[in-house]
Amino acid sequence: MKFDDSIIEVNEDGLFVPRPYQEDALTSIEGFYNQGANRQLVFFATGLGKSSGVMMHLPMRFPHHVLDHGMIFLAHRRKILMQAYNDFKDAYPNLWVGLEMGEREATGMEDVIFASVESLGREYQMRITKYKDRKFGVVVADEGHHVKPEGTWDRVLNFFGVGSDEDRHYNIDVQGSQVKPLSVFLTATPTRNDDHTLAPFLDAVAAEMSITDGIEGGWLTDIKAHRAHDLGNVMESDDDQATIDFLVQTYRKYLQGERTLIFAGSVDESERLAANLREHDLANAAHVDAETPKDERRRIYQSFEDTNGEIDALSNRLVLTEGYDNPSITAILDNAETESKPLHIQKLGRGLRPHPSANVDACDTAEERKEEIRQSPKPHLTYVATFDPTKHGLEVFADIETIPDDLEVDEDMTVEEVTDVLERFEEEAPEFDVSEYDTVKEIKVALQRANLLSQTLYNDELKAMTKLNWVLEGDTAALYLGKNPHARQERYREAPCAVEFAQTGDEEFVWRVVGGGWNGDYAVENKEYERPVRAEDLNECIRKYDKWLKKNHPGAYSWATRLSSESADENMVNYLQRKGVPVDTEELTKETARLLIDREKIKLKRDDAEFDSPTTS
């Protein structure tokens, strides 16, 4: 870091070391300035530290500019100014720092001044005239994309000799040399929605780093964008309550439990949505707009920003698009579609900062930073839009418009988990209609039943639940127990059977033992023995039987849990080929082969049994 500590003292606790890309930006600013390009642009996506990483270090890079002539920082939002003002005072305790905003007035003689461009730029006020004899050495314009010729910003910048009117530019004396003042424009969105450009205000682009660059570098949280179903074009109707109901439903399904920032379509919609979320006990939601009293707004912000705060959802129209910094935001619900790409980027930027617990600055590589983020309470930003995010260049992680309107979703499920289940269902069970199911839980059960072969190949959920070789097929979960060569009694060794669960009603299943027996409760060979079981689903049935078998027949349980990741042997392959089961002989493991063989033997037992006259106990 290049600075002369005899000129400018720095509070080491208040000023952090620049990140690599921030250091590169500062070096680039110096280089362009030395080449005569004094008006420069730094384009950093929100969350990458434009003010904290660049502006804060300029006095150390240009100490004589600041001490001999001063530095002024211009912004148009109170929150931006106050944050920068307070951070700067802490970092440079020996510099005289002033604030020019609203009722706060600077003397005009301070080393560094933080000023509201609106306060200085009003034509009917003479507030700016106190600076008429001062030529600042460094001028910083935050959110510089607002600058346009002949506007408020331009009037202020021309006054300080760095605006679009070149006739008003001036030089300053720095160590005996006549040089131009340094002007740095900071922005997250260098483009505008009108015909104006930043070209009249710039000589060079010193540095640029987009959202994509920030994510790839591990400095920003990844985005998983989703498009919410509009329920039969509700969003295009005039039914305001239907829109509110849709947004409430979307929040309930996909965002409950997240710290969610909401962009509503209007101020009225924002206020009503927050009220409805509270009424349905979905969130302690609050609303802010331009008319919210300052003290109340400050209280709401503080509660929402605190990870342990009471407010977990904050709704607004568009008042929180710039200058609002809250790393604890984990989700955004967006019903404020705009044609403005810069505005859309600004909205996204509110949620891109990593969770406070993710210490990315302690990591050396991009992959280490990404892993730090993935392990945090905010592994990604969940962005749910009621419009097509691809219009703004966002790749849609999952289109959730196919989710049934009345589908019940587990409260602890994320939108990614819900959509993953539905996508798997569509791919693996195309013969079934997802609308026939009322809950995600039912869909997950149906998925397990859908296809045996796929179950044996990816069977993570099943393996996490049981150590036995259960086979899921149709409406049943079945286990082939086979022969137990270690059994002491001949009948257990020579009488293989199959245990099968089948659903007979709502939370009512039957436990069937086919073609042999274990435990003394066994069927006569080639007959069926059955027992009613109360359970919510097949998973619970499996768990109950596993527990029963392990407790009552530990030897049988141990034999039934035999598993292997070794390659299937020749006998297994030959058996399956004889049965017409398609297998990849090179990839087939003993475990998968065992499951496929069990399926065939379960079929044999079921076909041989006299199901029309079961024995019931």
N, C-alpha and C positions, 0 to 999 in steps of 0.2 A: 504494500500500500504506500503510495507516494504522498507525503505531506510533511510539512515543516512544523514540528510540534513546538518550536519556539515562537511561532506566529499564532497558531491556532491550537489551543488545548482541547482535548477531547475526553469526555467522560467515557472511559472504556466500558462501563456497564450500560451505557445508553446507546452505543453505536456498535452494531455487529459487523463482522467481516463480510464483505460482499460475496455473494455466490459467484461461481465461475463466469456465468453469462452476464452478471451485473458488472463484474470486473472488466470483462471484455467491452461492455458498453461504455464504461468510463474511459477506458483506454482509447476507444474509437472516437469518443467526443473530443478528447485531447488532440488526437491525430487530425481530425477534420478541422478543428479550430486553428491549429497551427498552419493548416493549408489555406486559411482564409474563409472557410465555411463556418460562419458564426451562428447561423440559425439552423438548428438541427432537430430531428425527430427521433424519439425513442418509442418504439411500438412494442410494448409488452402486454400480453394477455393479462386479464385480471387475475390477481393472485401471485404474480411473478415478481412483485416488488418494484414498481416504477418509482414511487416516492421514497420508500424506505431504502431501497437499494441503490438508487441513482441520485435523486435530489439530495439526500442526506450527506452524501460523500463529496458533493461539488465544492464545498468550502475547503476541503483538504486538497483537492485537485487544482483549485484556482484561488489560493489564499489571498493574493494581492488584489484580485478582482473584488473579493468580498470585503476585506478590511479597508481598502482604499476607497471603494465606491459603494459597497453594499450589495445585497442580494434581495430580490423580491419574488415571492412565490404567489402566483395567482390561481384561484380556483373559483368555481361558481356555487359550490355547495358547502354549507356550514360544517357538516360532519367531516368532509375531506380536510377543510382548513383547520378545524380544531385538532384532529388527529395529528396532522403534520406539524402544527404549531407546538403541541405538547411534546411530541417525540423529539423535535429539534431542540427545544429548550433543555430537555433532559440530556441530550447528547453533547450540547455545546454550552455548558453552564457559564462560561466566561464571555460569551457573545451577548450583545444587547439585542433582544428579540421583541418585536412589536406585532400587534394584531389589529388589522383594519377591517372591521366587519360589524355592521349594524350599529349598536350603541358603543362598541369598543373602537376607539380611535387611537392610532399610533401618532407619535410626535412627528414622524417623517424623517427623524435623524438616526433611527436604529440601524444596527449592522445588518440585520435580516428582518424583513417584514413579510408577514403572511396576510394577504389582502383578498377580500371578496371583489371579484371583477364587476359584480353588479353594483356594489357600493361605490366603487371608483368610477364606473362608466355611465352613471345616470347623467344625462345631458343637463337637467335642470338643477343639479347640484354642483358645487364648486369644491367638492371634497378632495379631488385629485390634485388641485392646484398647489397644495402644500409641498408637492414633489416637483414643482416646476423648475427649480434650480438644481435638481439632483439627477445625475446620470448613473444609473445602477450598472454594476459590473456584470451581474448575472441575473437574468430574467427567466423564470420557470413558469410555464403554463400547463397546469394539470387538466386532464380531459381535453386536450388540445383539439380534438375533432370538432369542437363547437365553434372554432374560429372560422370566420368568413369575412371577406372584404366589406368594409363600411358598416359592420355590425358593432355591438357593444365591445366585444373582445378586440376587434381591430382598432377601435378608438383608444382603448387603454394601451394596447401594444405599440401603436404609433406614438403615443405620448412618451413611452419609454424607449423609443427609437428602434424597435424591432418588428414593426407591423408591416403591412403591405405597401405603405407609402414610402418608397425609397428616399424621397426628398427629405424625410424627417429622421432618417438614420443619422447616427452620430458616432464619434470615436471617443474613447476614454484613454487616459494616460495610465499605463501600467509599467512601473519601473523604467520610466523615461521613454517608453515607446507608445505611439498612438495606434491603438487597436480598437476593434469593434467589441461591443459587449457580447457576452455569450448568452444566447437564447436557446432554451431547450423546451421542446414541446413533448409532453408525456401523454400517451393515450393507449387504450386497449383496442380501439376501433378507429383506424386511420381513415376510413372511408366515410362519406356522407350520403344522404338520401336526396340531396338536391344537386343542382348543376355546379356548385362550388367545389373547389378542391383546396388542399393545403399548400399547393405549389407556390402561391405568392408569399408565403410565410417561411419557406424552407430553402436552405441551400444544400442540405444533405440529410440522408437517413442514417443515423449513427448506429442504430441497432434495431432488430426486429425479432420477435419470438411469439409465435402464434399459440393458440390453445393446443393444437396438435403437437407442436414442438414441446410445450410444457408437459403434456401427458407422457410423450415418448421419453422425455428426460427424467421422469419421475418426480417432477416438481409440482404437478397438479394431479388432482384425482381424476380417474377415468370417468367417462360418461356412459351410462346405459340408458338410451333414449327409447321411449315407448309411445305408441299412438293409442289413445283410448277410444273405444267404440262410442259413437255418438248416438246410439240408441234410436235408430230410425230418423236421423237428421234432426234430432231435438235441438242441436245447437243452431240450426238454421231457422227455427220456428220463433214465434213471438211469445211463447209460453215461458215467462221468466222463472216461475216456480219449477217447471220441468227441468230447466237448465240447472237450477240449484240442486234439485234432487239427483240429477246425473252426476254433478260434481261431488256431492256428498257420497254417493255410491262408489264413485271412482276412488275417493279418498279411503273409504272403509275397506275396499277390496285390496288396495295396493299400497297405501301409504300410512296406514295406521301404525303408530309406534315410531315412525320416522320424525325427525325434526324438519318440518316441511315449510318452505316458503311458497306462498301461493300468489300468482299473478291472475287477477280476475279481469273479466271483460269490461267492467265498469265499477265505479265507486260503490254504487248501490249493491251490485252483485257481491262485491268483496265484503261489505258489511253484513249482508244477509247470509252469505256462506259461512262466515265465522260464527254467526249466531246459530245457524243450523248444526254445525259441527259440535258446538257446545250442547245444544238441546238433545242431540243423539248420543251424547257421552262418548264421542269419537276422539275428541281432542279438546284441550284447553286452548281454544283458538282466539286470536285477537285480530283486530283490524286497525290499520292506520291509513290516513290520507292527509292531504295538505292542510286540512282544518283541525287535525288532532292537536290539542294543546301540547306545547313543547315539553312540559313536565311529564305529562301522560305518555307522550311518545318516547321520552327518554326511559321511563319505567318499563314500557313494553319491550323496547330494544334490549335493555339490560336483562330482563327475564328470559327473553328468547335466545340471547347469546350465551347465557349461562347454561352449561350442559346439564345442570341440575335444576334449572329454572322451571317455573310453573308452566310457562307458555311453550307449547310444542308445535304450534302451527301459527304462522303469521300471514295474514292476507292483506293484499294491497292492489291498487290498480297499476300504477307505474312509478310510484314514488321511491321505490327501492331498486332502481335499475343501475344507479351509479353511486359510487362512494360508500356503499354499505358493505362492511366487512364482517362476516360471521362464519368462521371455519366450521362451526358445529352443525351447519345446515347439511342434512344428508339427502334431501329430496326436494324437488321443485314440481309443483303442479301448475301448468301453464294453460290458461284459457284466454290469454291476451295476445292472439296472433297479430303480427305486424308485418308489413312489407319491408320494414327497415332491418336490414341485416345487422348494422351496428347495434341497434336497440336489442335485437335478439341475442347477440353475443354478450351484451351487458347483462341481460337477465341470467344467462347461463353462468356468467362469471361470479354471480353471488354464491354459487355452491361449489366452485372448483378448488378452493383451498383445501389442502389435506386436513384431516381431523387434528385438533390440537395435540393429541397424544402421539401423532406420527412425527417423529423427529427426523425429517428428511435431511436436515443440514448436518446431521452426524454421520451420514452415509457417504461413501466414496464413489459409488457407481450408480447409474440409472436403475439397474436391476435391483440393487439393494434398496434404493428409495421406493421403487414400485412395491417391493415385498413389504417394506415398512408400512406403506399405505394399505396394502391388502390385509395386513394383520391388525389394522386399526378398526375402531368401531364404524369407520366410514370407508369401506374397501372401494367404493365407487359412488358417484352421484347418480341417484335415480331420478330421471327426468321424464315425467309423464305429461304429454301434450294432448289437447283435444283436437289438434290439427295435425297435418303431416309434417313432421320435423325435417324430412328430406328436402323440403323447399328451402331450408336454411343451411343445407349442406351437412346435416347430421345423419349418420347412419342409424337406422332404427334397429335396435337390438331385438325387439320383439313387437309385433303388431298384435295388440290385445283386443282388437275389435271383434274377434270371434268368440270371446268368452261370453257364455250365456248371461243374460241380464240378472237372473235370480240365483246364480251360482254362489253357494256359500263357501267362503274362503277362510281357512284357519287364520286367526288373528296374528300368529307369529310368522306367517309366510310372506316373503317378499314378492314383489311383482315378477322378479326373475324366476323364482321358484314356481309360481303359478303358471307362467307362460311356458316354462320348461316342461311341466307335466302335460300341458295341453299339446305342445308340439310333439312330444313323445307319443301321446295318445293318437294324434292324427297320423303319425308315421307308422306306428306299430299296430294300430287297431282301426284301419280305415273302414272296416265293415260295420263299426258301431257309430251311433250318433251321439256326440258329446252332449247335446241338449237333453238327452234322456236322464242325465245324472244331475242331482241337486247339489252335491258338494264336491270339492276337490278331492276329499278323502275317498269318495266312491269312485272317482275317476282313477285314482292311484291304484285302488283294488282291482278295477277293471283292467288296468294296464298289466298288473301282475298275472291276470288270468289269460290275457290276450294271446300270447304266443310262447309256447314252451321253449323253443329253440332260442329265441331272443332272450328269454329269461335266463337260460343257462349261460349265455354269453356275457351279459352285463349285470348280472344278478346281485348288485351291490346291496340293495335294500333287503333282499331276502337273506343274504349271507350275514348281514349285520343283526338280523333278528333270530336266526336259528343256525345250529351246527349240523342239522340233519339234512338229508338229500330230498327235500320236499320238491314235488313237481306241481306246477300250476298249469291247469289245463281246463278250458271251458269254465264252468261254474264251480269247479272243485279244486281243492288242494289235497294232494295225495302223497303218501310215503310208502315205498316198497321196503319192507323190513328184511326180506331175504332170509337165507339160512344162516344160523349162528353156529359155527363149528365149535365155539367155546361153551355152548350151553350144556349143562349137566344132564338135562332131560331130553330124551330123544325127540319128543314131540315138538320141542321148540327148535331143534336143529333141523328137523326134516319137514317142517310144515310152514314154509314161507307164506306170508300173507301181505296184504296191503291195507293201510289205514287211510281212510278218505273222509274229508269233510265236505258236505254239500249244504247249501243254504236252502231252507224250507220256508222261511218267512222272515219278517222284520226282526233282526237280531236273533233269529232262531236257525240253528244249524243241526245237522245230524252227524254223528261220529260213527262211521261204518268200518267194520273189520271184515275183510273179504278173504275167504279161502284159507283158513288156518288160524293159528292163534298164538298169542303170547299171554302170559300173566294169569292164566286160568279163566279169564273172560275171553274166550275164544270161540269162534264159529266152527261148526262142523265143516269139514272141507267142502269147498265149492258151494257154501252157503254164505249168507250175509248176517252179521251181527251188528246191531246199531244202537246208539244211545243218543238222546237229545242233548244239545249243548247250547247254552246261552252265551252269545258273544256279539260284539259290534260288527266284526268283520272276520275274514279268513285269517288275517294276521293274528288276531287274538286267539282264534282256534288253534293255530300252530303253536303259539306260546303256551297255551294251556296244556296241550298234549306233550310238548317237550318237557315241561315241568313235571307232569304226571309220570312219564316214562323214566325220567332221570331219578325220581324219588322212589318209585316202586320197583323198577327193574334196571338198576345201574349197569349191569352187565350188558343187557340188550341195548341200552342207550349208548354205551361205549362202542359197541360193535356198529351201531347204526350211524355213528358220527365219523366213520372212516372217510377221510378225504385225502386227496393227493393232487399236487400240481405237476406230477410227472406225466410224460407222454403216455397216451393210451397204448396198451399192449395190442399185439396182433389179434388175440382172441376177441377183444372188445370191438376192434374195427371190423373183423369178419362178421360178428354177430349183428352189428348195426347194418352192415351192407346187405346181409341176408334179409333183414327186415325192411329193406328199402329206405333206410334213413340216410339222407345226404349228409356227409361229413367231410371235413377237410382233414385228411389223414396226417398232414404235416403239423397242423395247429391243434389238433384234438388232444385234450388232456384227459387223464384218468377221471378227474372230477366231473368234467362235462360228459364224458362217455358213460360214466356211472349213472348220471341223471337221465340220459337218453335211454339207456338200457332199462332203468327203472320204469320209465314211462311205458315202454313196450310190455314189461311184465305186469304193470298195473292194468293195462288194457286186457291182457290175457286173463287175469284173475276176474276182472269185471265181466268179461264176455262169458266166462265159465260159470259164474255164480248165478243162482236162481233168485234174481232180484224181485220176482213177483211174490215171494213168500218169505220175507225176512223173519228172523228170530229176534224179538225185541225183549230187552230186560230193563 
